[in-house]
Structures are given as structure tokens and as C-alpha cells.
């Protein structure tokens, strides 16, 4: 269902509660096409016996992990040890006393065309699509847009939000925001955009509306609001910005084009979904649904090249936006390597507006939802990333070199270079329950939890490949196919992955996968325990010894999302009668207390998406509470949670309408205004209207 001004409307929807328009323009309608992972992922023991054994798979995994330890010794990573089950979470604390950071009155599920927040809180819009970012940017004019104006203005469909404090009190901050995709049917006045015949100017506006924005902000220390201000670091990064390809695949024959025969320079970044602020003060951003931007895939006749394109979802003659008509780089027939130059983790230095952004090839090429950093016990850098598509994998990279503390220019350069030298792994998650207890309808197994052990399987380190039949160059550029060969676990759309700064565990949002269990598709396993999974789940793991360099780990599901009244949901063991309904977890963040905050995308329960808090330890572990909801047709992205402020990116409001002709939302400007993606700040009102602490009363 979709919603219009508080009432439900029937509408063809795809991802959970997401509209057909969103599905087409964000991901090329991926869920309406067969999942591009055709692999069987058979373990060698299963091939011999012909029977899939959960514990046999675990034994085979331990053998492979031990072999990985030998490889790891060559690359400087930790040796493998037998997997250790994850210890039961702490349940200490004082029952009945709300966990700090979560003491607010939950917002009820709703379909209001507004950002709805708890009583006692205030909100304001920080910046919206078209607002000025760099000097000389004109005021936004919906009726008279130009590529030149958009290149200086805040881009479209804000997703990831990073807030980098510039003083101890967090009053001056750098704000970094991804602009994931454009929806041209909603960006231009009704009747001026022809999907079959867009103009070159409209295409160029779309190029300028992609990428990232860096914006100086100021937080009012008294009343709480955050506002965007002019600043020397303010910057727009678009599809025309030059990027440097770095790491072992830079200069690869797969990355060379007529415009860049070196294979080391790329124009722009696209479909930037989630990301993270690194410990050294830069931003990592994941390029996700890259396939939808290219035409000409069906002209490729070479079987190897065609299979590589198909594995990444490239198909068809024309792209949705028809950009290939105006620049040959979007035409695979004319530039067969251009698609390989997208699908990377990119890094930008927001402190230096003149710096060249980077694409890190050692982190692999796939549909990165995000990339998040954790420092290992011996001071190296681990980066976690999920491949956001049905039946895809979770990855980890561990550097060889050690992290240098600080945000200085020298520290930023040193730490960035660490991402170009290390080992890339893919994850296997093995359940500890008998296969018969995983029934596909969400029934908890006999031990009361969905849990087990896992291992990181090495793919490549520098110029050395650990995958039979693949060179290291192949592994980095065609990471999906390389991973298929080593038997990782097919997950239910792994989206954001974030390490918890308090308890050290790592958390992943698995958004949904309605294809699981369908004929000829992967059936439920303990890490993905529901067939027809429309509501998603949240996974947590702890690597052995709490060390991000370890090659084995224990894991469990924190949440199995959906209607708390449904038998197939699980909320960390907490009383389900008290929790907020939650569906389709997407982006993750932590507050300083270690509480997990979850934004949702595609709520399949009939209400709007929103932002939710959940303690992960203590007596309220699993106590999900909704903090805010977003307007009609919108997705909740970001988020950022500090002691004084919550930031949420409201993406594609009103996109359940077919076009801008009859908008179903008028947020954020109200009246009869066109909806505009925007960033909203929320703070707690204290005594006399002064700002208080988030979730603390």
C-alpha cells in the first residue's frame, strides 16, 4: 500500500512498501528481475555426499579457515582459530529504568505527511534539494533548473549523513551527505520530462544532482537547531568530478577506456547509498545500484563478458534515463569497461575542498551499501561492507599497515593509503541448530535463538589471489563471481554494517528478501530464517577475542522484524507486547551509550518508514521504540545520533505519485509546494525551551 495525506491508497509496490517509481529509478527495478546470483555455493564435502549437512558445512568451513590462516600469515592478517559461539548478551542493569538514550515516548505508526517526533522534541530542516552549497549558487527554482545551478546546489535524494565536529562541543561541524539517485519524473515540472525522450540538459542536471555535498553547519548550543552556513570547505561532488582509482586493480585492463587509457581516473560517482565517517575524519561512501545507468548490455556477445555483466544486473538495450544518448561512457557497446569503473567504495576528504576523491579497488567491486571501519587489536584497519541485493554476501577487508591517530592532513593521507594494501574476505555464517529446526516460518530453534559461528574466507591480498581460476585483478573487479567460488552465505540483502563503539560487536541490517524459499531459490537457513522474508532482520556478531582481525566469529540475530503480534518475529528476547513494529531495517547508527538506531526503507506493515532505537544489552535488549516517522512516500536515511541532536535524511518524499503533476506529499515546504528531499534535525526541548539530551529525561 501507499499513502496520500494520511489515507491508504492501492498502488503497485515492489520492495516492501516501496513504490514502483522508486524501484525503477533507484535500483532499476531489481526486485522485478531474477536475482543475479545463480551460484549453488556447494561445499566440497556436500558435493561428495550429495547431502547438505549444517555441521558438515561447519567442519568444511573450519578446514578452509585453517587454510586461510596459512594464506593470512603471508599477508600479515591474524591466523584462523576454530569458531567460537557468541556469548549470551548481558542482561544486567536495573529493570524498569529506561536505558539512557532511549527514554522518550515512542511515536505510534502513522501515515501523516510530516516528520513526526516524540512529545517534548523540536525539529527543523537543515538543508533541502536545491539549496545553495557553494559560492555563486542561485536560489532554487523548480521551474527553471540548469546543470550549472544544480552543480552548486544541494543534490537530490539525500541518503548517508556524516557529521564531523570541528570543536569539542560539536557546535561547528562539517556535514557530508550522499545523493543516491535522481527521479527525473519528479524533478521537473509536469509535462516537461518525457521518459522516452529526455533532453540533454535534463540529463546533465541529473549528473549534477548525483554525488555528495560537503556543507559547513552550526548547531545552536542553546536552542538545539542545526543550520547550514557558508564555509571554505563547502563542496559539491558530482558525476563530472574526477576520481582517482587506487589499490591493486588501478590501471587494470578492465578499467581502461578511450577517455582514460591509464585506467586510473574516473569521472564521478553514482548511486551512493550509505557510508561512514572514518576514525581519521574522512568519509567512505558505497556505490550501489550501478547497473541501471548503462545501456547496451544486450549487444555484448562475448560469453565471458556477458556473464560478468549479468552477474552485476546489467541488461537491456536502453537505460531508464537514456544518458547513453548524450555521453558514450554510458553505452556498454561503445565503452565496455566503463561499468567496471563503478561499484567501488569511494573516499572523500571533506576537510580539503581541493582534494581528489578516491575509489579503493582493494575493497572489491559490488553493490556496496556502505563501508564502516573498526580498528583491530594490533592497530590495523578493518572495513566491513554488505552487497545490497538478494542472496548476496558480506565482506571484510583488513589492512597490513597500522592506523595513525588524528585528523591531521598527514594522518588522513597515511590512513587512506592503508585501504590499498591488505586482504579482502567474504563471510560464511553457519547455524548451530539442526536443519529440521529451521522451518522457514520463523519458529525459534530449540536453543531459543537464531545463532551460530562463522568464518572469513580470503579472496585476495595485494597481487595474490586465493580463488582458483581468478587472478587478483579478476577478484577485485569481478568480486561477486570470485566470492561465488568459495561458498559464502547468501544473505537477505545485506545493507548497512556498523561496529558498536561500546560493546565491540558488529551489526548488519538485512532488509528483506521475498524470493527466499521460492521455487528454485535459496531456502531459509539459520542466518536468514524466514522464507518470503518481507520484513528483514538485524544480525550481530563478535569476532574471536573481540579482534576485528580474527578470521572466525560467533553470531546471532538481534531482531527478526515485522509485526510484534506475528509469530515469526523476535525482539532479542524482549516482551513483544511492548515494542514498536519495525519493518525493512536499512541504515544503522549508534549513540554514545551503545544503543542501536535503525532507519527503515519500504515498511511492509502499512505505515510510514521511520527511525527506531533499540538497546543491545541489559534487561531492555530488543526493546524497539520508534523515535520518528517520515512523510508520505519517503524513506528514512542517515541517521546521526549525538547527545544533543538526531539527523535524519528524508529521501524521495511523495515518490509514490507517478510524476510531479499530482504530488502526494508537500513536505518540507507545505502548502501546494513540490516535495523536496531534505535533511531534518531533531533535538529535545529542555527547561524554558533550551536544548536537552537525546533520550534522557
N, C-alpha and C positions, 0 to 999 in steps of 0.2 A: 504494500500500500504506500501511497504518497500522501502528502498533506497540503492543504491550502487554507491559510488563515484559520487554523485551529480545527479544521474538519478533515476527515479521511476521504481520500479520493482513490478510485481504482486507477491503476497505471501499470503498464508493463514494467516490471523491475527485474533487475538481474542480481548483482551482488547483494545478498541480504535484502535490505530495503532500498537499495540504491536505484536511481532512475536509469532508463535506457540512454538518455543523453549523456549522463556522467560516465556510464560504462563505455560508450563509444569514444568519447574524447579523452578520457583519462588513460584507458588501457587497451583501446582498440577492440572493446567488447570481448575481452579474453575469455570470460566465463561461457560465452556462447559458442566457443570453438573447442575442439578437443584439447585437453591438457597436452603440452608439448613434450612431456616426459614419457616415452614409451618403454623405458628400460624395465627389466624384470628384477634387477638388483639381487640376483641369486648368489648366495654364499657358496663357496666351493664345496662345503660339506653337504649342502642341500642338493646340489646338482648330482652328487654321488648317490645319495639316498633317495632322492625324489620326494622327500618329505620335509616340510618346513618345520623345524623344531626351534622354539624360542630359546631354550637353554643351549641347544646345539649352536645356534647363531651366536650366543654369547661366548661359547668356548672358541668358535672360529674367530670371533672378534678379538678375543684376548690374544690369540696366536698372532693375528695381524697387527695388533697394537704392540706386541712384543717385538715383532719385526720392525715396526715403525720406530721403536726405541733405538734400534741399530742405525736406522737412517738418521734419526734425530741427533745421535751422537756426532754425526758428520756436520750437521747444520747448527749445532750449538743449542738445541732445544732439550727439554727435560726428557729423561728416559721414561718409558712406559712402566707402570706397575699394574697389578691386577685391579680391575674396577672395584671401588668401594661404595656400598649403598649409602645414600644420603641419610644423615641422622635425622631423627624426628625433630620438627621445628620446636623452638622454645614456647612454652605455654605459661611462663612465669608472669609476674606483674599483679596488679590489683584489679580483680574483676569489678565491673561496674563503673570504673573510672575511664572516660574516653581516652584513647591514645592521643597524645599531643600531635597536633597537625590534622586531626580528623574530627575535632569537636565542633561540629556545625550541624544544623538541621538539614537533613537530606532534601534535595529538590525532588518532587514527585515526577514520574514520567509524564510528559505533556507533548502537545503539538502546537505550541504558541510560536508565533513569528517574532521571536525575540531571543536574546540571550537571557535565560532565567537563572538567577543566582540565589543563594540562601538569604534568608532574612538577616539583616544586620550587615550586609556587604554592599559595596558600591562598585560601579563599573564605568568604563569609558572606552571609546575607540581610540587606539593608538595611531593607527595608520591604515588606509584603505587603498584598494586598487586605484591607480591614477594619481595619488597624492605625490607631491614633489619629493624627490630624494636628493638629486644633485643640483648644483647651482645652474640656473637658467631653465629649470623645468617649469613649463607653464601649468596653470591650473587645469584640472581635468575637465574635459569637455566630451561627454559621451557621444554627442552628435558629430563631432569634428576631430576625430583622432588621427594622429600621424605616427609613423615609425619613429621619427626624431623625438617627438614628445614622449612616447612610451619608453624610449631608451633612457630617459631621465626621471621617469616616474616609477612608483611602486608597481611591481609586476602583478600578474594575475594569479589567482588560486594559491594563496599562501599555504604552505604546509609546515615543514620544520621551523621551529623558532629557537634561536640561541641567544642568550643574554649574557654578555661578558662584562662584569663590573670593572669600572675604571677607578674606583676609590673604595676604601674599606667599608663604607656604609651602603654601597650599591645605589648611590644617587645618580651618578653619571654612568651610563652603560652603553656599550655597543650592541645593537640589535642586528642579528643576522637571520634572514628569512629566505626559505626556498620558495620558488614559484613553480609548482609542479607541472601544470599543463594549462592550455588555453581551451576555452569553449567558444569558438567563433560564432556559433548561432546565438549566443547570449551576450557577446562582447560588443556587437554592433547594432545600430538601430534596426527595428523591424523592417524587412523588405530590402535591406541594403546588402545582405550577405547571402549569396547563392552557393549552397554547398557543392553543387556540381561545377560551378564556375566562379570561384573566388578571384578577387583581383590580386595583383602583385603587391599593392600597398597593404591590403589586409593580411597577406602572408607575412610581410615584413613587420607589421605591428605584432603579429603572433610571435615572431622570432624575438622581438624586443621585450615581449611580456613574459618570456621564459627566463630561467636562470635564478639569480639570487639578488637580494638587496642588502646592503650594509647601511645602517642608519644610526646616527647618534641619538640617544634618548636621555631624558631627565626624569627621574622619579621624584615626585613631590614628597619630601620627608615628613610633612605634617598631615596632609590630607590623602595621600596614597596614590594619586593618579600617575600614570606614565605618559609622557608625550614625546613625539619625535621633534627634533630640532636640527638646524643646520650644523654640520660638523666637517672637519677636514677629512675624516675617514669615510664619509658618505660615498657610496658607490653602487652602480648597477652592473651586474654581470649578466650577459645575455647570450643568445645563440650566435652572436658575432664576436664575442670576446675570445682572444687567443688563450689556449691552454697548453701547458707543457705535458707531454706524455713522459712518465718516468718509470723506473724499475726495469726488470729483466726483459720485458716484452717491448720496451721502447725501441723503435727502429725496425721492428719485425716486418717481414714481408707481408704479413696480414694487415698491417696498419698503414701502408703506403698508398697514397692517392695521387692523382695528377696535380692537385693543388699542393700536396705535401709529399714529395718524393722521399723525404727523410723519414717519414713515419714517426715524427716526434712532436708535431704541432697540430692541434685540433682547434677548429672554430667552435666554441660554445659548449654548453652543457644543457641537457634537456630531461624532462620528466624527473626532476629532482624531488625525491619524496622526503623521507626523514633524514636525520643526521645526528651529529653530536658536537659539542664543544670539547676539544681535546684538553688534556691537562696542561698543555703548553700554550693554550689560548688561540688556536686556530679552529677552523670548522671543517668537519668531514661531512660530505653530502653524498647520498646514494642516487645514481642514475638508474631508474627503474624500468618503466614500460617503453623501452626504446623502439620496439619493432613497429609501432603504429605510425611512425613518422615517415616511413620509407615506402616508395612504390617500386614496382618492377621485380618483385621476388619471383613471380611465376615465369619470368623469362629465363631464369637460370636453369640450364640443362645439365651441367656437370653434376653427377650424383653426389659427390662428396660435398661440394659447395651447397647444393640444395638441401642436403640433410643437416648441415650446420645451420643454415638459415631457419629451417623448420623447427629445429630444437630450441630456437630462441623466439619462435612465434611469428617470424616474417612470412607473409603470404600475400597473395593478391596482385593485381595489376596496378591499381592506384591506391594511394593513401587517403585517409579521411580528409585531410586538409589540402591535398593536391599541391604540396610545396614543391614536388619534383618538377612541376611545370616552370618554376621560376629560378631554380638552382639545381644543377645536375648532381650535387652531392646527395640529394635525397632520392636519386634514381639508381637503384642497385644495378640495373643493366649498364649504366654508364660509369658508375663508381662502385664496383663490387666490394671494395674494402671499407667504404665509409661506415656501414653499420657496425663494423668491429671497433670503431673509434668511440663508441658509446656503450654504456653498461658498466662503467667503472665507478669506483669511489673517488670523488674529487675532493681536493683540499684547497681552501682559500685562507689567506691571511688577512683578517679584517682590520688589523692594525695598520697595514701598509696598503693604501689605495693604489699604489703603483706596482704592486707585486703581481707576478704571473701565476694564475691558478694552476693547479697540478691535477693530473689524472694518474693514480697509482696503480700500475699494472700488476704488482705483486699481490694485490688483494683479490685478484681474479675478476673475470668479466661475467656478470649475470645480472638479473634484475634486482639490484641492491635496494632493499627498503631503506637501509641505514647502515651506519658503521659506528661502533662505540668502543672506547678504549678502556682497558684495565691494565695497571702496572703489575708485572709479575713479581714474585718474591725476591728475585735477584736483580730487579730494576730494569727489566726489558719491557717492551710494549706488546700487549695482545690486543687484537682488534676483532670484534665479533660482527657478523653480518648475516642477515637472512635473505634468501632468494624468494621474493614475494610472488609466488604462483602456486597453483595446486600441485601437490606432490613434488615440491622442490625441497632444497636442503638448507642446513645451517652450516656456516663456515667460521673458521677462526684462523687468524694469522698471528704468528709470534716472531718478533724481530730478533736478530742476532745481537745488535748493539743495544746499549743501555740508555735509558731516559735521563735527560738533564733537566733538573727542576728549573722553573721560572718561565716568565713570559717575555724575556728579552728577545731582541731580533736574533741574536746568536742562538739562544735556546730553541727558538721556533724553527730556525733552519736546521739545526742538528737533529731535533726530534722528528721533523718531517722526513728527513733522509732515512730514518730508521724503518720507515714503511716500504723502503725499496730493497731491503735485504733481510730475509728471514725464511720462514716456512709457512706454506698455506695448507690448511687441513679442512676436512669435511667431517661432519658429525654423524655417529651412529648411536641410536637410543634403543636399548633393549629392555623390555619389561621383565619383572621378576615373578609374574603370576602365570599360572598355567594358561595356555592358549584358550582353553574352554571357558575360562572366566572372563575373557574379553568378548562380550556378546554383541558389540556394535550398537547397543541401545543405551550405553552409559551406565550400566549397573556396576557399582564398585566391586572390585575383586575381593577375595576373602580376607586380604590383609588390610582392607579399609582405605587403600589409596591406589591411585594410578602412579606407579613409581618403578624405578629400576636403576640400571647402570648404563654407562656409555663410554665411548672412546672417540678420540680424534684421529682420523686416518690421514696420513700425509699425502699430499698431491704433488707438490714441487717445492724445491728450495733453491733459489738462485737459478742457475742454469741446469740443475739436476731434476729430472722427473722421476717420480715414484710410481707412475701409472704405465703399465705395459702398453706399448704401441703409441704412446704420446711423448713428444718432446716437451721440454719445459715450456717452450714457446706455445705449443698446442694447448697445454694445460691452462696457461694464463688467458689466452684469447678465447678458447672454447671450453671454459671451465665446467659447464654443465655436462658435456659429453665425457670429460675426464672423470668427473665425480661419479657418473653412472657406472663406470667400470669397477669401482672399489666397494660398492654396496652400502652407501649411507642410507639413512632412514628418510623416506618420503614423508614430508610434513604437510600439515593443513595450512598452507600459505603463511610461512614464517615472515612476519613483518618486523616491527621494531624489536631490538635486543638491547638491554641495558644492564650493566652491573650495578648492584646495590652498594652505595658507598658506606653503609653501616654494617650489614651482615656479611658482605663479600660475595653473596650468591649472585647468579646471573639470571635474568628473567627475559622471556621471549613471548611476544604476542603471536598466537596462531589464530588468524582472523576468522577463517571458515573454509569449508570445502564440501559443498553439497554433492560433489562427484564421488566422494569416498563411499565405497561399497556398491557403487553402480556396476552393472554388468561389464565385465572386462576391466574394471578399475581396481585400484588397491583397496583392500578391505581394512577394517579397523585393526589397530594394534594398540598396545598399552599407552604409547605416547600420543596417539591420535585415536581415542577410544570410541568415537561415535561415527557410524555411517550416516550419510546425509547431513553432515555437520554444518548447520546453517548459522550457529551462534558462536563458534570458536571457543578457544580455551587459552589459558596462560600457563606457561611452563617455567619451572625454576630448576637450576642445577648448581652444584658446588663441585668444583674440580678438586681432586685429591690434595689434601693438605691446604686447601684454600688458595692454591697457587695457580694463577692463570696460565702458567707454562705447562702444567700437568697434561698428560695425554689421556687420562681417564677421569671419570666423574660419576657422581650419583645424581639422580634427577627425580622429580615428582611434578605432578600437576597441582598448581595452587588453586586455579579456578577452572571449572567446566561451565561455561557461561550459558545464559538463557533465562527463562522464566523460573524464579525460585520455587514455584509451585510444581514444576515439572520434575519427574523422577530422574531425568537424565542430567541434572545439574548438580554441581558440587562447589561449595564455597569454603575450601580449606578446612572443613570440619565445623565451621561456624553454623549457628542456628539459621536455617534458610528463611524462616518466617520474618526475620528482622532486616534482611539485606535488600538493597535496590536491585531491580532487574538490570542486567547488563548483557549486551549482545555485540559481537564483532569487535573485539579488542584490537587496537591498531597501534597508536603511539604510546610510549611509556616514559615516565619520569619518576624521580624520587625527590621527596623533601628531605630536609636535614635530619629528620627523625628516622629515616629509613622506610617510611610508608611509600607504597607503590601508588602512582597515579596513572590512570588509564583513560585515554581518549578513544572513542569508538567511531566506526565507519560502516554504515549500512545496517543500522539497527533493524533486526528482523522481528521485533516484538511490537511494532505498530506505533512507537513513539519516536521522538527525535533523538539524534545522537547527542552525546554529552561527554563530560569529564567526571571520573569517579576516583575516589580514594579507597585504599584497602591496606590495613596493617598486614604485615607478613610474618610477624612473630607475636608471641604473647596471647592472652586469652581472647583478643579480638582478631586474631589471624583469620582472614577471609571475610571480614565484616565490610562488605562493599557498600559505599554510600555515594550517591550522586551529588556532585558539587554544582554542576551547571548543565544546562541543555542549550543547544544551538537552534537557530531559526529554521524555517521551512526549507526543505531540500538540501540542507547544509550538512557537512561533515565537520567533526571537531578534530583539529590537528594541534600541533605543538607537542605537548604543552611545556610550560616552565612553571615551577613552583618554588618560590623562595619564602622566607619568613614573613615577608610583607606583601607579596604580590603573586598572583596567578595570571599567566598569559595563556590565552587560547587562540589559535588561528581558526577562524570561521571560513571554511572553504566552500565554494560553489553554492551560496545561498540561492534559492529559487530555481535551481537547475532541474527540478522535476517538471518544469514547463518545457514545451517544445522549442521555444525561442524567446527573444526579448519582447515579442509582441504582447504577451499577456503574462507578466511576471506573477508568480505565486508568492514571492517574498518582496518586501520593500526595505529589508534591513541592509545597511545600518542607518540610512538617512530618513526612513519613514515616508509618510505621505504616499505619493504615487511614484516615488523615485525608483530607478532601476536598482536591483540588488547589486552589491559590490563585495567581493571577498575582502575581509579585513581582519585585523588583529585587535582583540579586546583584552583589556587589563581589568582585573578584579582585585579588590582589597577589602579588608574588614574595617568597618567603622567602629572606632572605639568611643571613649568618653568624649562628649562635645563634638562628635563628628571626626575626631582625629583618627588616623590610621592605626590599626592594631595588628596583631599577629594572625596569620592564616591558620584557621583550625584550632585556635587556642582561646579559651574564654576565661 
